[in-house]
Amino acid sequence: MQHHLEHQSPQFAVNSQFESFLALKHACTRAALLDVYEFVPDKDLDRYILKCKDKECVWYLYASTFPGTDVWRIRKSTQAHSCHGIQHSGHRNVDEEFISTEILPKLRSDPKFTPKAIQNHFKEQYGVAITYSKAWRAQEHTLKVINGSHEETYNSLSKYCQEIQRSNPGSTVQLDIDPTTNRFKRLFSSYLRELYRMPVDLLHWLPAKGTVEGSCL
Ligand SMILES: [Zn+2]
């Protein structure tokens, strides 16, 4: 049975598109990890060129962006390696940005996902060793991204409360936050005379620890 090689997947064929540079870079790095090779990137504003670290290897990828957008398209692609890959346990293309994107869903559901657990994840998933300090920095960065999203969610809920009050003078609206967990509890509106509970997926976005607080009254 033929082994599936990620760098030969249709997403890297000519004319395939990626919604952002981050998505393109992440897919390229993930393929390099899964298929055990390293690449040398050359990037400027509107093009991204990858060659294999082995100078004799024929593998090649060239992508460019649509002017004025962050949508990227593969323009040229040689989806085969003539090299023998890498033999060492680390990986030069794994940066904090890649680690952060990988662990974002895990940290969202478990804020105690430790740097050690991140190291283990990379070992088990990709057979790659990353240093504790790199895992720690990626964890710190990812937590900031998550807390930023929490604040955005809270701010938009808060704006929603203000909008109800503005369009319905005399009404009261209260956004309750659990003082113990700082998680969103409920939204009460006297105008609507109903108690709203947020869907579970929105609760998921709110913080386990206190980065936001209070009500909009
Ligand atoms: Zn190669």
Residues whose N, C-alpha, C, O or C-beta is under 5 A from the ligand:
A	BS01	ZN	Y37 C52 D54 C57 W59 H81 S82 C83
